[in-house]
Amino acid sequence: MKISVIGAGNVGASIAYALAMRGVCDEIALVDIFGDVARAKAIDIAQAGCVFCGCLSTAGGDDFALIEASDIVVVTAGSPRKEGQTREDLLLKNAQVVKQTAQNIAKFAPNAIVIIVTNPLDVMVWTVLRYSGFDRSRVIGMAGELDSARCRYEIASLKDISAKDVSAKVLGAHNDKMIVSAKNLNQNLSPLELEKIKQETKTGGAKIVKLLGTSAYYAPAAAVVKMCEAIKNNSDEILAASVILSDELACGRLVKLSKSGLKEILPLNLEGEELDELEASEAEISANIRFLKENLA
């Protein structure tokens, strides 16, 4: 299996390294506008593999031809979120980068499955679909698994238990309107505990940005690798991911992935106020997509 990562910054390099250490693929390509950075990190990752006697082939540079014959292409290219900046602030700036990236993926890796990490995530999933021309089953956003991991972390911390004993899936938009529902948690929480977990999960990324000055990268990388493994193994594992739902909507759902990409979207198990919240956030995503349709040159 060959996996290519577009963007060799903190997130992209962490993804490539995690893929290598878990032995997910035989070949990794890193592509970045700063070609020497991508080359250096590709060599470093290959040498890390040699520590464990791995036989991984890596390449890096600024030429999109490096992604030829990729089974999966991961898109991290774009500007990271800064403190005080919302994901939506990044919209038009990152959409232009992702548009060009999608066109290059279609040119050099036309049979690949694309996993999008660039924010604002749900809108960027639509952007890749629009400008790659791929079937919607091959365009998937990494968000839900990251948000779900943050939720598990918060519950484990609150209850002073191992995260291994916590199951949590977060649905909806990858922003402050994500849906943390008691129906998708395996822990019994009081109303006050649930509200605390909701708030801590929704601000999980912002807390790291405040401390670090830039977005998180280890947990996002782990979430991408989990999705890649599910695709490689034709897993029936239920994951949370952003998927295309209509011409003007991509949003987080519970899904199953396979070697062909999106295998199944599971039915929603939300009701009442949670459904209302989901519909409101989806309306916001759709509005941003319509904005890009009108303004993205």
C-alpha positions as CSV (number, residue, x, y, z in Angstrom):
1,M,0.0,0.0,0.0
2,K,1.2,3.5,-0.8
3,I,0.0,6.5,1.2
4,S,0.8,10.1,0.3
5,V,0.6,13.1,2.7
6,I,0.1,16.6,1.3
7,G,1.6,19.0,3.7
8,A,4.8,18.2,5.7
9,G,4.1,20.4,8.7
10,N,3.4,19.3,12.2
11,V,0.3,17.4,11.3
12,G,1.5,15.9,8.0
13,A,4.8,14.8,9.3
14,S,3.2,13.3,12.4
15,I,0.8,11.3,10.2
16,A,3.7,10.0,8.1
17,Y,5.7,9.0,11.1
18,A,2.7,7.2,12.8
19,L,2.0,5.4,9.6
20,A,5.6,4.2,9.4
21,M,5.8,3.1,13.0
22,R,2.6,1.1,12.8
23,G,3.6,-0.5,9.5
24,V,0.4,0.5,7.8
25,C,1.9,0.9,4.3
26,D,5.0,0.0,2.3
27,E,5.5,3.4,0.8
28,I,5.0,7.0,1.9
29,A,5.3,10.2,-0.1
30,L,5.4,13.6,1.6
31,V,4.7,16.6,-0.6
32,D,5.0,20.2,0.5
33,I,5.6,23.6,-1.1
34,F,8.8,23.6,1.0
35,G,10.4,20.7,-0.9
36,D,13.5,20.4,1.2
37,V,11.4,20.2,4.4
38,A,9.5,17.3,2.9
39,R,12.7,15.6,1.7
40,A,14.3,15.9,5.1
41,K,11.3,14.6,7.0
42,A,10.9,11.7,4.5
43,I,14.6,10.7,5.1
44,D,14.2,11.1,8.9
45,I,11.1,8.8,8.9
46,A,12.9,6.2,6.8
47,Q,15.8,6.2,9.2
48,A,13.4,5.9,12.2
49,G,12.1,2.8,10.4
50,C,15.6,1.4,10.2
51,V,15.9,1.6,14.0
52,F,13.2,-1.1,14.1
53,C,14.5,-2.9,11.0
54,G,11.6,-1.7,8.9
55,C,11.6,-1.8,5.1
56,L,9.6,1.3,4.4
57,S,10.2,3.3,1.2
58,T,9.8,7.1,1.6
59,A,10.1,10.1,-0.7
60,G,9.6,13.8,-0.2
61,G,9.6,17.0,-2.2
62,D,7.5,19.6,-3.8
63,D,6.4,17.7,-6.9
64,F,2.9,16.2,-7.0
65,A,4.2,13.5,-9.3
66,L,5.5,11.8,-6.1
67,I,1.9,10.8,-5.2
68,E,1.4,8.7,-8.3
69,A,-0.1,5.2,-7.7
70,S,-1.2,6.2,-4.2
71,D,-3.9,4.1,-2.6
72,I,-4.7,6.9,0.0
73,V,-3.9,10.6,-0.1
74,V,-4.1,12.6,3.1
75,V,-4.6,16.3,2.8
76,T,-3.2,18.5,5.6
77,A,-2.1,21.4,3.4
78,G,-3.2,24.9,4.6
79,S,-2.8,27.3,7.4
80,P,-3.2,25.9,11.0
81,R,-5.6,27.6,13.4
82,K,-4.1,30.3,15.6
83,E,-5.2,31.4,19.1
84,G,-8.5,33.4,18.9
85,Q,-9.1,32.2,15.4
86,T,-12.1,30.1,14.5
87,R,-12.0,27.3,11.9
88,E,-14.4,29.4,9.8
89,D,-11.8,32.2,9.7
90,L,-9.6,29.9,7.6
91,L,-12.4,29.2,5.1
92,L,-11.4,31.1,1.9
93,K,-7.7,31.0,2.5
94,N,-7.5,27.2,2.9
95,A,-10.2,26.5,0.3
96,Q,-7.9,27.9,-2.4
97,V,-5.0,25.7,-1.3
98,V,-7.3,22.6,-1.0
99,K,-8.8,23.3,-4.5
100,Q,-5.4,23.2,-6.1
101,T,-4.4,20.1,-4.1
102,A,-7.6,18.3,-5.2
103,Q,-6.9,19.0,-8.8
104,N,-3.4,17.6,-8.5
105,I,-4.7,14.5,-6.7
106,A,-7.1,13.9,-9.6
107,K,-4.2,14.3,-12.1
108,F,-1.6,12.2,-10.4
109,A,-3.5,9.7,-8.1
110,P,-6.9,9.3,-9.8
111,N,-7.7,6.1,-8.0
112,A,-6.9,7.2,-4.5
113,I,-9.1,7.5,-1.5
114,V,-8.7,11.0,0.0
115,I,-8.7,11.8,3.7
116,I,-9.0,15.5,4.5
117,V,-7.6,17.0,7.7
118,T,-7.4,20.7,6.6
119,N,-9.8,23.1,8.5
120,P,-12.6,24.1,8.3
121,L,-12.9,20.4,7.9
122,D,-16.4,19.7,6.7
123,V,-16.3,22.5,4.1
124,M,-12.9,21.2,2.9
125,V,-14.4,17.8,2.3
126,W,-16.8,19.3,-0.1
127,T,-14.0,21.3,-1.7
128,V,-12.0,18.2,-2.5
129,L,-15.1,16.5,-3.9
130,R,-15.9,19.4,-6.1
131,Y,-12.4,19.9,-7.5
132,S,-11.3,16.3,-7.7
133,G,-14.3,15.0,-9.5
134,F,-14.1,11.9,-7.4
135,D,-17.1,9.8,-6.3
136,R,-18.2,10.8,-2.8
137,S,-17.3,7.4,-1.4
138,R,-13.6,8.3,-2.0
139,V,-13.6,11.7,-0.2
140,I,-13.7,11.4,3.6
141,G,-12.9,13.9,6.4
142,M,-10.9,13.1,9.6
143,A,-12.7,14.8,12.4
144,G,-15.0,12.6,14.3
145,E,-12.3,10.2,15.5
146,L,-10.3,13.0,16.8
147,D,-13.3,14.6,18.6
148,S,-14.3,11.2,19.9
149,A,-10.8,10.6,21.3
150,R,-10.9,14.0,23.1
151,C,-14.3,13.0,24.5
152,R,-12.8,9.7,25.8
153,Y,-9.9,11.5,27.3
154,E,-12.2,13.9,29.2
155,I,-14.5,11.1,30.5
156,A,-11.5,9.0,31.6
157,S,-10.1,12.0,33.4
158,L,-13.4,12.9,35.0
159,K,-14.1,9.4,36.2
160,D,-10.5,8.5,37.0
161,I,-10.7,5.4,34.9
162,S,-8.7,4.0,31.9
163,A,-9.6,5.3,28.5
164,K,-9.7,1.6,27.4
165,D,-12.9,1.3,29.4
166,V,-14.5,4.3,27.6
167,S,-16.4,4.2,24.4
168,A,-17.5,7.5,22.8
169,K,-18.4,8.7,19.3
170,V,-18.9,12.4,18.5
171,L,-21.1,13.4,15.5
172,G,-21.8,16.5,13.5
173,A,-19.7,19.4,12.5
174,H,-16.0,19.6,13.4
175,N,-16.4,22.9,15.3
176,D,-18.0,24.1,18.6
177,K,-21.3,22.7,17.4
178,M,-20.3,19.0,17.4
179,I,-22.8,16.7,19.0
180,V,-21.7,14.8,22.2
181,S,-24.7,12.6,22.9
182,A,-25.2,10.3,25.9
183,K,-26.5,7.8,23.5
184,N,-23.1,7.4,22.0
185,L,-21.2,7.1,25.3
186,N,-20.9,3.8,27.3
187,Q,-20.5,5.7,30.6
188,N,-23.4,6.8,32.8
189,L,-23.0,10.5,33.4
190,S,-25.1,12.8,35.5
191,P,-26.6,15.8,33.7
192,L,-23.9,18.1,35.2
193,E,-21.1,15.6,34.2
194,L,-22.5,15.4,30.7
195,E,-22.5,19.1,30.3
196,K,-18.9,19.3,31.5
197,I,-17.8,16.6,29.1
198,K,-19.6,18.4,26.2
199,Q,-17.8,21.7,27.0
200,E,-14.4,20.1,27.5
201,T,-14.7,18.1,24.3
202,K,-15.8,21.0,22.2
203,T,-12.9,23.2,23.5
204,G,-10.3,20.4,23.4
205,G,-8.6,21.7,20.3
206,A,-8.7,25.3,21.4
207,K,-7.1,24.5,24.8
208,I,-4.1,23.0,22.9
209,V,-3.9,26.0,20.6
210,K,-3.8,28.4,23.6
211,L,-1.0,26.5,25.2
212,L,1.0,25.7,22.1
213,G,0.3,28.6,19.8
214,T,-0.8,26.3,17.0
215,S,-3.1,23.3,16.4
216,A,-2.7,19.8,17.8
217,Y,-0.9,17.2,15.7
218,Y,-0.3,13.9,17.5
219,A,-3.9,13.1,18.2
220,P,-5.1,14.2,14.7
221,A,-2.3,12.0,13.2
222,A,-3.4,9.0,15.3
223,A,-7.0,9.5,14.1
224,V,-5.9,9.5,10.4
225,V,-3.9,6.4,10.9
226,K,-6.9,4.6,12.5
227,M,-8.9,5.5,9.4
228,C,-6.1,4.3,7.1
229,E,-6.0,1.0,8.9
230,A,-9.7,0.6,8.6
231,I,-9.5,1.1,4.9
232,K,-6.5,-1.2,4.4
233,N,-8.1,-4.0,6.5
234,N,-11.6,-3.7,5.1
235,S,-12.7,-3.2,8.7
236,D,-16.3,-3.3,9.8
237,E,-15.3,-1.1,12.8
238,I,-17.7,1.8,13.3
239,L,-15.9,5.1,13.0
240,A,-16.9,8.8,13.1
241,A,-16.0,10.7,10.0
242,S,-17.1,13.6,7.9
243,V,-18.8,12.5,4.7
244,I,-20.6,14.0,1.8
245,L,-24.4,14.0,2.4
246,S,-25.6,16.2,-0.5
247,D,-24.4,18.7,-3.0
248,E,-24.2,21.4,-0.3
249,L,-23.4,19.4,2.8
250,A,-20.6,17.4,4.4
251,C,-20.9,16.5,8.1
252,G,-19.9,13.9,10.7
253,R,-21.6,10.6,10.8
254,L,-21.0,7.1,12.1
255,V,-19.6,5.1,9.2
256,K,-17.8,2.0,8.0
257,L,-14.8,2.1,5.7
258,S,-13.4,-0.4,3.2
259,K,-10.7,-0.6,0.5
260,S,-13.2,1.3,-1.7
261,G,-13.6,4.1,0.7
262,L,-16.9,4.9,2.3
263,K,-18.8,1.6,2.7
264,E,-21.8,2.6,4.8
265,I,-23.3,5.5,6.6
266,L,-25.1,4.4,9.8
267,P,-28.5,5.9,10.8
268,L,-28.5,8.8,13.2
269,N,-29.5,7.9,16.7
270,L,-30.2,11.5,17.8
271,E,-33.5,13.1,18.7
272,G,-35.1,16.2,20.1
273,E,-32.7,19.1,21.0
274,E,-29.7,17.2,19.6
275,L,-31.3,16.9,16.2
276,D,-32.1,20.6,16.3
277,E,-28.5,21.4,17.1
278,L,-27.3,19.1,14.3
279,E,-29.6,20.7,11.8
280,A,-28.4,24.2,12.8
281,S,-24.8,23.3,12.4
282,E,-25.4,21.6,9.1
283,A,-27.2,24.8,7.9
284,E,-24.0,26.7,8.7
285,I,-21.8,24.3,6.8
286,S,-24.2,24.5,3.8
287,A,-24.0,28.3,3.9
288,N,-20.2,28.2,3.9
289,I,-20.3,25.8,0.9
290,R,-22.6,28.1,-1.0
291,F,-20.2,31.0,-0.2
292,L,-17.4,29.0,-1.7
293,K,-19.5,28.2,-4.8
294,E,-19.9,31.9,-5.3
295,N,-16.4,33.2,-4.3
296,L,-13.8,30.5,-4.9
297,A,-12.1,31.5,-8.1
